[in-house]
Each structure stands twice: as C-alpha cells, then as structure tokens.
C-alpha cells in the first residue's frame, strides 16, 4: 500500500513550533491553542506512524533512534514538517 503525504504552504505556517529543526536527538514541540484530547502524531514520508502522544503545551521527544529524513507532525488541524539529521 502506498500513501502519499502532501503539505501545502498554508499548513506549514501552523501553530506548531518544533525546535531544533532539523533535530538529531532531543526535540521539542510547542503547540498553541490545544483542545482537550488532542494528540501529537508524527509520521514518516510513507505515512507510517512513528510517534503518538497526548498534546501538552510543550512536548519533549527523544528522536535519537529515528532514521534520517523528513517527517510530518500533526496536532489537531495544525501540520508542520520535521527533519531528522545526524
């Protein structure tokens, strides 16, 4: 099964702040205007879910074991791009 992920310029200008970006080990996701029961989902470019967690104001993640590449971060209706580089 092939899943295509498209990101528009409007979606990139989201309320998610990801830093450092590109990341290599620890990274932080700050999300504004979080609604109750929202989750942070991170998918690789073939659509596989690599991380999922309840959204808080500031989430700390350890991505040191993730492969190099580009990921899509989604929280509610906000979508942003994350790059992992070593």
MOPAC internal coordinates of N, CA, C and O (Angstrom, degrees):
PM7 1SCF
backbone

  N    0.0000 0     0.00 0     0.00 0    0    0    0
  C    1.4412 1     0.00 0     0.00 0    1    0    0
  C    1.5322 1   109.03 1     0.00 0    2    1    0
  O    1.2310 1   120.31 1   -46.01 1    3    2    1
  N    1.2925 1   117.02 1   133.99 1    3    2    1
  C    1.4590 1   122.69 1   179.49 1    5    3    2
  C    1.5216 1   108.66 1  -112.32 1    6    5    3
  O    1.2310 1   121.00 1   -49.70 1    7    6    5
  N    1.3331 1   115.69 1   130.30 1    7    6    5
  C    1.4608 1   121.17 1   177.92 1    9    7    6
  C    1.5188 1   107.70 1  -118.93 1   10    9    7
  O    1.2310 1   120.30 1   -53.02 1   11   10    9
  N    1.3113 1   117.03 1   126.98 1   11   10    9
  C    1.4540 1   121.68 1   177.35 1   13   11   10
  C    1.5172 1   109.11 1   -98.74 1   14   13   11
  O    1.2310 1   120.69 1   -42.85 1   15   14   13
  N    1.3253 1   116.29 1   137.15 1   15   14   13
  C    1.4537 1   121.80 1   178.76 1   17   15   14
  C    1.5190 1   107.54 1  -116.80 1   18   17   15
  O    1.2310 1   120.18 1   -59.36 1   19   18   17
  N    1.3218 1   117.25 1   120.64 1   19   18   17
  C    1.4549 1   122.36 1   179.16 1   21   19   18
  C    1.5184 1   108.94 1  -114.91 1   22   21   19
  O    1.2310 1   120.58 1   -44.11 1   23   22   21
  N    1.3127 1   116.49 1   135.89 1   23   22   21
  C    1.4559 1   121.54 1   178.79 1   25   23   22
  C    1.5169 1   107.90 1  -124.12 1   26   25   23
  O    1.2310 1   120.56 1   -55.07 1   27   26   25
  N    1.3198 1   116.54 1   124.93 1   27   26   25
  C    1.4614 1   120.42 1   178.24 1   29   27   26
  C    1.5262 1   109.58 1   -89.84 1   30   29   27
  O    1.2310 1   120.49 1   -18.08 1   31   30   29
  N    1.3210 1   116.67 1   161.92 1   31   30   29
  C    1.4523 1   121.41 1   177.38 1   33   31   30
  C    1.5237 1   110.92 1   -58.52 1   34   33   31
  O    1.2310 1   119.80 1   143.20 1   35   34   33
  N    1.3094 1   117.99 1   -36.80 1   35   34   33
  C    1.4528 1   122.10 1  -179.75 1   37   35   34
  C    1.5282 1   110.66 1   -63.76 1   38   37   35
  O    1.2310 1   120.38 1   140.80 1   39   38   37
  N    1.3304 1   116.88 1   -39.20 1   39   38   37
  C    1.4554 1   120.72 1   179.57 1   41   39   38
  C    1.5201 1   111.40 1   -70.08 1   42   41   39
  O    1.2310 1   119.96 1   148.05 1   43   42   41
  N    1.3228 1   117.67 1   -31.95 1   43   42   41
  C    1.4568 1   120.16 1   179.64 1   45   43   42
  C    1.5268 1   110.87 1   -66.62 1   46   45   43
  O    1.2310 1   119.99 1   147.92 1   47   46   45
  N    1.3265 1   117.63 1   -32.08 1   47   46   45
  C    1.4558 1   121.80 1   177.74 1   49   47   46
  C    1.5346 1   108.39 1   -84.19 1   50   49   47
  O    1.2310 1   120.37 1  -116.05 1   51   50   49
  N    1.3216 1   116.90 1    63.95 1   51   50   49
  C    1.4541 1   121.28 1  -174.26 1   53   51   50
  C    1.5231 1   110.62 1  -101.22 1   54   53   51
  O    1.2310 1   121.25 1     1.00 1   55   54   53
  N    1.3213 1   115.21 1  -179.00 1   55   54   53
  C    1.4557 1   120.57 1   179.04 1   57   55   54
  C    1.5215 1   111.46 1   -86.60 1   58   57   55
  O    1.2310 1   119.74 1  -173.61 1   59   58   57
  N    1.3315 1   118.10 1     6.39 1   59   58   57
  C    1.4587 1   121.49 1   176.33 1   61   59   58
  C    1.5208 1   109.93 1   -87.61 1   62   61   59
  O    1.2310 1   120.93 1   -46.21 1   63   62   61
  N    1.2987 1   115.83 1   133.79 1   63   62   61
  C    1.4613 1   121.75 1   174.38 1   65   63   62
  C    1.5223 1   106.87 1  -117.19 1   66   65   63
  O    1.2310 1   120.47 1   -59.28 1   67   66   65
  N    1.3190 1   116.71 1   120.72 1   67   66   65
  C    1.4594 1   122.16 1  -178.03 1   69   67   66
  C    1.5225 1   108.07 1  -118.36 1   70   69   67
  O    1.2310 1   120.77 1   -53.69 1   71   70   69
  N    1.3229 1   116.14 1   126.31 1   71   70   69
  C    1.4603 1   119.09 1   180.00 1   73   71   70
  C    1.5226 1   110.23 1  -150.66 1   74   73   71
  O    1.2310 1   119.67 1   -31.40 1   75   74   73
  N    1.3249 1   118.24 1   148.60 1   75   74   73
  C    1.4647 1   124.55 1   -13.83 1   77   75   74
  C    1.5262 1   109.95 1   -67.76 1   78   77   75
  O    1.2310 1   121.04 1   -25.38 1   79   78   77
  N    1.2886 1   115.61 1   154.62 1   79   78   77
  C    1.4651 1   120.76 1   179.27 1   81   79   78
  C    1.5234 1   107.79 1  -143.87 1   82   81   79
  O    1.2310 1   119.09 1   -75.40 1   83   82   81
  N    1.3171 1   119.34 1   104.60 1   83   82   81
  C    1.4472 1   127.70 1    16.01 1   85   83   82
  C    1.5392 1   112.24 1   -75.12 1   86   85   83
  O    1.2310 1   121.44 1   -24.88 1   87   86   85
  N    1.3360 1   114.86 1   155.12 1   87   86   85
  C    1.4591 1   122.65 1  -179.42 1   89   87   86
  C    1.5196 1   109.45 1  -116.29 1   90   89   87
  O    1.2310 1   120.97 1   -18.33 1   91   90   89
  N    1.3471 1   115.76 1   161.67 1   91   90   89
  C    1.4585 1   118.32 1   174.47 1   93   91   90
  C    1.5248 1   112.82 1  -133.24 1   94   93   91
  O    1.2310 1   119.38 1   160.49 1   95   94   93
  N    1.3241 1   118.78 1   -19.51 1   95   94   93
  C    1.4582 1   119.26 1   174.19 1   97   95   94
  C    1.5322 1   109.43 1  -142.42 1   98   97   95
  O    1.2310 1   119.69 1    91.23 1   99   98   97
  N    1.3221 1   118.20 1   -88.77 1   99   98   97
  C    1.4598 1   119.44 1   177.98 1  101   99   98
  C    1.5154 1   110.56 1   -80.74 1  102  101   99
  O    1.2310 1   121.20 1   -40.27 1  103  102  101
  N    1.3264 1   115.31 1   139.73 1  103  102  101
  C    1.4523 1   119.71 1   174.22 1  105  103  102
  C    1.5141 1   108.62 1  -141.23 1  106  105  103
  O    1.2310 1   121.18 1   -21.08 1  107  106  105
  N    1.3026 1   115.35 1   158.92 1  107  106  105
  C    1.4624 1   122.15 1  -176.60 1  109  107  106
  C    1.5198 1   109.16 1  -124.58 1  110  109  107
  O    1.2310 1   121.65 1   -42.46 1  111  110  109
  N    1.3246 1   114.44 1   137.54 1  111  110  109
  C    1.4572 1   120.70 1   176.72 1  113  111  110
  C    1.5171 1   107.37 1  -120.76 1  114  113  111
  O    1.2310 1   121.18 1   -65.28 1  115  114  113
  N    1.3042 1   115.35 1   114.72 1  115  114  113
  C    1.4582 1   121.51 1   177.36 1  117  115  114
  C    1.5214 1   107.13 1  -104.53 1  118  117  115
  O    1.2310 1   121.04 1   -54.45 1  119  118  117
  N    1.3149 1   115.62 1   125.55 1  119  118  117
  C    1.4563 1   119.39 1  -179.06 1  121  119  118
  C    1.5222 1   109.44 1  -122.09 1  122  121  119
  O    1.2310 1   121.68 1   -47.52 1  123  122  121
  N    1.3138 1   114.39 1   132.48 1  123  122  121
  C    1.4564 1   120.82 1  -179.51 1  125  123  122
  C    1.5182 1   109.69 1   -97.29 1  126  125  123
  O    1.2310 1   120.61 1   -26.07 1  127  126  125
  N    1.3056 1   116.44 1   153.93 1  127  126  125
  C    1.4749 1   122.62 1   176.19 1  129  127  126
  C    1.5232 1   112.40 1    56.84 1  130  129  127
  O    1.2310 1   120.17 1  -132.43 1  131  130  129
  N    1.3209 1   117.28 1    47.57 1  131  130  129
  C    1.4614 1   121.06 1   179.79 1  133  131  130
  C    1.5254 1   109.15 1   -73.40 1  134  133  131
  O    1.2310 1   121.53 1   -45.82 1  135  134  133
  N    1.3133 1   114.68 1   134.18 1  135  134  133
  C    1.4593 1   120.71 1   175.56 1  137  135  134
  C    1.5223 1   108.48 1   -98.22 1  138  137  135
  O    1.2310 1   120.81 1   -21.98 1  139  138  137
  N    1.3206 1   116.05 1   158.02 1  139  138  137
  C    1.4588 1   121.39 1  -179.33 1  141  139  138
  C    1.5264 1   110.28 1   -57.47 1  142  141  139
  O    1.2310 1   120.95 1   -40.73 1  143  142  141
  N    1.3182 1   115.80 1   139.27 1  143  142  141
  C    1.4717 1   124.50 1   177.40 1  145  143  142
  C    1.5245 1   114.61 1    68.81 1  146  145  143
  O    1.2310 1   119.21 1  -163.27 1  147  146  145
  N    1.3290 1   119.11 1    16.73 1  147  146  145
  C    1.4631 1   119.43 1   176.35 1  149  147  146
  C    1.5210 1   109.86 1   -79.51 1  150  149  147
  O    1.2310 1   121.24 1   -29.91 1  151  150  149
  N    1.3311 1   115.24 1   150.09 1  151  150  149
  C    1.4491 1   121.94 1  -179.97 1  153  151  150
  C    1.5215 1   109.75 1  -120.03 1  154  153  151
  O    1.2310 1   121.54 1   -25.34 1  155  154  153
  N    1.3016 1   114.66 1   154.66 1  155  154  153
  C    1.4637 1   121.00 1   168.20 1  157  155  154
  C    1.5208 1   106.31 1   -98.69 1  158  157  155
  O    1.2310 1   120.88 1   -52.41 1  159  158  157
  N    1.3154 1   115.91 1   127.59 1  159  158  157
  C    1.4597 1   122.10 1   176.23 1  161  159  158
  C    1.5182 1   108.13 1  -121.20 1  162  161  159
  O    1.2310 1   121.02 1   -43.99 1  163  162  161
  N    1.3266 1   115.65 1   136.01 1  163  162  161
  C    1.4654 1   120.76 1   175.29 1  165  163  162
  C    1.5168 1   107.22 1  -123.88 1  166  165  163
  O    1.2310 1   121.26 1   -53.26 1  167  166  165
  N    1.3295 1   115.19 1   126.74 1  167  166  165
  C    1.4639 1   121.70 1  -179.12 1  169  167  166
  C    1.5215 1   109.53 1  -123.81 1  170  169  167
  O    1.2310 1   121.39 1   -32.58 1  171  170  169
  N    1.3322 1   114.95 1   147.42 1  171  170  169
  C    1.4609 1   118.56 1   174.04 1  173  171  170
  C    1.5248 1   108.38 1   -78.49 1  174  173  171
  O    1.2310 1   120.32 1    -0.03 1  175  174  173
  N    1.3081 1   116.99 1   179.97 1  175  174  173
  C    1.4629 1   120.24 1  -173.46 1  177  175  174
  C    1.5333 1   113.53 1   -74.64 1  178  177  175
  O    1.2310 1   119.76 1   174.73 1  179  178  177
  N    1.3131 1   118.06 1    -5.27 1  179  178  177
  C    1.4660 1   118.62 1   172.76 1  181  179  178
  C    1.5298 1   110.79 1  -103.68 1  182  181  179
  O    1.2310 1   120.84 1  -170.62 1  183  182  181
  N    1.3292 1   116.01 1     9.38 1  183  182  181
  C    1.4518 1   121.33 1   172.71 1  185  183  182
  C    1.5130 1   116.21 1    90.29 1  186  185  183
  O    1.2310 1   119.63 1  -176.36 1  187  186  185
  N    1.3240 1   118.31 1     3.64 1  187  186  185
  C    1.4566 1   120.86 1   179.64 1  189  187  186
  C    1.5235 1   110.09 1   -76.04 1  190  189  187
  O    1.2310 1   120.56 1   -44.79 1  191  190  189
  N    1.3258 1   116.54 1   135.21 1  191  190  189
  C    1.4554 1   122.02 1   178.01 1  193  191  190
  C    1.5215 1   108.88 1   -74.33 1  194  193  191
  O    1.2310 1   120.06 1   -59.48 1  195  194  193
  N    1.3392 1   117.49 1   120.52 1  195  194  193
  C    1.4658 1   120.88 1   179.88 1  197  195  194
  C    1.5205 1   112.01 1  -108.63 1  198  197  195
  O    1.2310 1   120.11 1   163.57 1  199  198  197
  N    1.3416 1   117.40 1   -16.43 1  199  198  197
  C    1.4626 1   120.95 1   179.90 1  201  199  198
  C    1.5222 1   109.09 1  -157.47 1  202  201  199
  O    1.2310 1   121.18 1   -39.35 1  203  202  201
  N    1.3324 1   115.35 1   140.65 1  203  202  201
  C    1.4566 1   120.58 1   175.29 1  205  203  202
  C    1.5191 1   108.01 1  -150.06 1  206  205  203
  O    1.2310 1   120.81 1   -44.75 1  207  206  205
  N    1.3306 1   116.05 1   135.25 1  207  206  205
  C    1.4543 1   120.76 1  -179.35 1  209  207  206
  C    1.5190 1   109.42 1  -158.83 1  210  209  207
  O    1.2310 1   120.98 1   -21.60 1  211  210  209
  N    1.3257 1   115.74 1   158.40 1  211  210  209
  C    1.4641 1   119.69 1   173.02 1  213  211  210
  C    1.5230 1   108.04 1   -64.37 1  214  213  211
  O    1.2310 1   120.58 1   -41.02 1  215  214  213
  N    1.3199 1   116.49 1   138.98 1  215  214  213
  C    1.4641 1   121.30 1  -179.53 1  217  215  214
  C    1.5289 1   109.72 1   -80.31 1  218  217  215
  O    1.2310 1   121.37 1   -45.88 1  219  218  217
  N    1.3111 1   114.98 1   134.12 1  219  218  217
  C    1.4649 1   121.83 1   171.45 1  221  219  218
  C    1.5181 1   105.92 1  -122.18 1  222  221  219
  O    1.2310 1   119.69 1     1.21 1  223  222  221
  N    1.2878 1   118.20 1  -178.79 1  223  222  221
  C    1.4600 1   120.14 1   178.51 1  225  223  222
  C    1.5152 1   112.33 1   -60.60 1  226  225  223
  O    1.2310 1   120.90 1   143.54 1  227  226  225
  N    1.3584 1   115.89 1   -36.46 1  227  226  225
  C    1.4624 1   120.88 1  -179.77 1  229  227  226
  C    1.5192 1   108.30 1  -142.79 1  230  229  227
  O    1.2310 1   120.31 1   -62.18 1  231  230  229
  N    1.3176 1   117.02 1   117.82 1  231  230  229
  C    1.4614 1   122.19 1   178.47 1  233  231  230
  C    1.5141 1   109.58 1  -106.51 1  234  233  231
  O    1.2310 1   120.47 1   -46.53 1  235  234  233
  N    1.3393 1   116.71 1   133.47 1  235  234  233
  C    1.4569 1   122.22 1   175.53 1  237  235  234
  C    1.5213 1   108.08 1  -107.07 1  238  237  235
  O    1.2310 1   120.37 1   -50.01 1  239  238  237
  N    1.3304 1   116.89 1   129.99 1  239  238  237
  C    1.4602 1   122.01 1  -178.10 1  241  239  238
  C    1.5153 1   109.97 1  -125.93 1  242  241  239
  O    1.2310 1   120.98 1   -32.86 1  243  242  241
  N    1.3253 1   115.74 1   147.14 1  243  242  241
  C    1.4496 1   121.26 1   172.46 1  245  243  242
  C    1.5197 1   107.41 1  -104.31 1  246  245  243
  O    1.2310 1   120.63 1   -71.55 1  247  246  245
  N    1.2983 1   116.41 1   108.45 1  247  246  245
  C    1.4695 1   121.44 1  -177.69 1  249  247  246
  C    1.5237 1   111.45 1  -107.31 1  250  249  247
  O    1.2310 1   119.90 1  -160.22 1  251  250  249
  N    1.3325 1   117.80 1    19.78 1  251  250  249
  C    1.4683 1   120.58 1  -175.30 1  253  251  250
  C    1.5266 1   113.00 1   -64.02 1  254  253  251
  O    1.2310 1   119.86 1   155.70 1  255  254  253
  N    1.3314 1   117.88 1   -24.30 1  255  254  253
  C    1.4718 1   119.91 1  -179.28 1  257  255  254
  C    1.5314 1   112.75 1   -95.13 1  258  257  255
  O    1.2310 1   119.96 1   178.34 1  259  258  257
  N    1.3242 1   117.68 1    -1.66 1  259  258  257
  C    1.4645 1   120.66 1  -178.84 1  261  259  258
  C    1.5274 1   110.15 1   -77.19 1  262  261  259
  O    1.2310 1   120.13 1   -36.35 1  263  262  261
  N    1.3214 1   117.35 1   143.65 1  263  262  261
  C    1.4615 1   120.36 1   175.95 1  265  263  262
  C    1.5322 1   111.49 1   -65.37 1  266  265  263
  O    1.2310 1   120.89 1   -26.16 1  267  266  265
  N    1.3189 1   115.91 1   153.84 1  267  266  265
  C    1.4619 1   121.23 1   174.66 1  269  267  266
  C    1.5160 1   109.17 1   -58.00 1  270  269  267
  O    1.2310 1   120.45 1   -33.05 1  271  270  269
  N    1.3120 1   116.75 1   146.95 1  271  270  269
  C    1.4525 1   118.97 1   175.47 1  273  271  270
  C    1.5060 1   113.55 1   146.68 1  274  273  271
  O    1.2310 1   121.52 1     9.87 1  275  274  273
  N    1.3128 1   114.71 1  -170.13 1  275  274  273
  C    1.4555 1   123.49 1  -178.07 1  277  275  274
  C    1.5214 1   109.12 1  -106.60 1  278  277  275
  O    1.2310 1   120.99 1   -41.64 1  279  278  277
  N    1.3146 1   115.71 1   138.36 1  279  278  277
  C    1.4663 1   122.58 1  -178.50 1  281  279  278
  C    1.5178 1   109.15 1  -128.43 1  282  281  279
  O    1.2310 1   120.87 1   -23.27 1  283  282  281
  N    1.3215 1   115.93 1   156.73 1  283  282  281
  C    1.4571 1   122.27 1   176.98 1  285  283  282
  C    1.5301 1   107.45 1  -109.95 1  286  285  283
  O    1.2310 1   120.95 1   -54.25 1  287  286  285
  N    1.3356 1   115.79 1   125.75 1  287  286  285
  C    1.4624 1   122.32 1   179.92 1  289  287  286
  C    1.5207 1   107.96 1  -107.45 1  290  289  287
  O    1.2310 1   120.74 1   -51.02 1  291  290  289
  N    1.3294 1   116.19 1   128.98 1  291  290  289
  C    1.4610 1   120.96 1  -178.94 1  293  291  290
  C    1.5180 1   109.27 1  -128.98 1  294  293  291
  O    1.2310 1   121.15 1   -46.23 1  295  294  293
  N    1.3267 1   115.41 1   133.77 1  295  294  293
  C    1.4599 1   122.00 1   173.44 1  297  295  294
  C    1.5188 1   106.59 1  -140.60 1  298  297  295
  O    1.2310 1   120.48 1   -68.45 1  299  298  297
  N    1.3267 1   116.69 1   111.55 1  299  298  297
  C    1.4593 1   119.81 1  -174.44 1  301  299  298
  C    1.5148 1   109.49 1    61.79 1  302  301  299
  O    1.2310 1   120.49 1    54.96 1  303  302  301
  N    1.3178 1   116.68 1  -125.04 1  303  302  301
  C    1.4680 1   120.36 1   179.03 1  305  303  302
  C    1.5300 1   112.20 1   -96.29 1  306  305  303
  O    1.2310 1   119.97 1  -177.60 1  307  306  305
  N    1.3294 1   117.66 1     2.40 1  307  306  305
  C    1.4628 1   121.50 1  -179.48 1  309  307  306
  C    1.5274 1   110.03 1   -91.56 1  310  309  307
  O    1.2310 1   121.51 1   -44.31 1  311  310  309
  N    1.3178 1   114.71 1   135.69 1  311  310  309
  C    1.4700 1   121.37 1   179.68 1  313  311  310
  C    1.5173 1   108.04 1  -131.56 1  314  313  311
  O    1.2310 1   121.07 1   -41.12 1  315  314  313
  N    1.3304 1   115.57 1   138.88 1  315  314  313
  C    1.4524 1   120.14 1   178.72 1  317  315  314
  C    1.5281 1   108.48 1  -144.50 1  318  317  315
  O    1.2310 1   121.02 1   -11.36 1  319  318  317
  N    1.3160 1   115.65 1   168.64 1  319  318  317
  C    1.4695 1   122.47 1  -178.01 1  321  319  318
  C    1.5218 1   108.89 1  -108.35 1  322  321  319
  O    1.2310 1   120.86 1   -40.13 1  323  322  321
  N    1.3334 1   115.96 1   139.87 1  323  322  321
  C    1.4581 1   123.12 1   177.49 1  325  323  322
  C    1.5136 1   108.43 1  -127.35 1  326  325  323
  O    1.2310 1   120.56 1   -41.97 1  327  326  325
  N    1.3210 1   116.53 1   138.03 1  327  326  325
  C    1.4637 1   120.76 1   176.20 1  329  327  326
  C    1.5136 1   108.88 1  -117.27 1  330  329  327
  O    1.2310 1   120.99 1   -44.39 1  331  330  329
  N    1.3396 1   115.70 1   135.61 1  331  330  329
  C    1.4588 1   122.28 1   174.81 1  333  331  330
  C    1.5149 1   107.16 1  -107.83 1  334  333  331
  O    1.2310 1   121.08 1   -56.51 1  335  334  333
  N    1.3278 1   115.54 1   123.49 1  335  334  333
  C    1.4659 1   122.25 1   179.90 1  337  335  334
  C    1.5182 1   107.65 1  -136.30 1  338  337  335
  O    1.2310 1   120.50 1   -37.45 1  339  338  337
  N    1.2901 1   116.65 1   142.55 1  339  338  337
  C    1.4828 1   120.76 1  -179.18 1  341  339  338
  C    1.4988 1   110.46 1  -104.88 1  342  341  339
  O    1.2310 1   120.10 1   180.00 1  343  342  341

